[in-house]
Amino acid sequence: MEPRIDDEYLIDLLTDLVNIHSVFPEEKNIMLLLEEELKRIGLPPKRIPVTKERWNLLSRIGSGSPIFCLNAHTDTVPPSGKSLPTARVVDDVMYGLGAADDKSSVAAMVAAVKAVAEAGGPPS
């Protein structure tokens, strides 16, 4: 089966990510959400400690070589000016702190691996 991105899932996940406060170094809540989401879609992550309250997540789909790594960050700068910490869509464009850098990349990656997992996993 061909992997297909679920657009509604992607938008909902990005909205959730943008709505979570994650100003550096306070990414704990967004990482907890991602950890639970990865578990839910069958890709249980491993925590890679950075500090006591900060960690990276590593999930894997498939096995063998080559290894392809998707990487992004979840922290943001503090809100200022028009960069508000809440998601809003205007003319089919999502705005909100981190929507473009880099929470959209995180949402796209999770949606992509979810689609691959639902399609039976990566090709051999």
Steps between C-alpha positions, in 0.01 A plus 500: 500500500623851413559728803256794512525801730182570695463878453251537786733312735792720393307824558365382836847394616657828389225694678566304820876556472465874440262534794751344742737742668853391416720806545859381551576322734140408586424231240386231746127517419548489125740207533248315718232550233734376226608204710137393551414558135790289377396221738139528378599454136717199584843661501598507867781751546809481713589801714850637450573716809630853455434622856264380776200681349607492133543210261498408135285222357617225269252276318569242237299344223646210308847354543831461323687743281508762380372704792309818420470749786229765527600777739336822625465708815196586711615802697405857410611849584277703735188656346542856375316734268264300280653159581227369729525164677163379367420337168271681259427447133453794264445435128620138534824606671570403862652766721631466853827482685704216349250427219766544232816443706497215579177351626371457145802282424432290811132456407592409141752241618256335740225499234743349248618216725138436602408464132794266436412289807135478393609393151690206645837655569785622283604312188780250545 
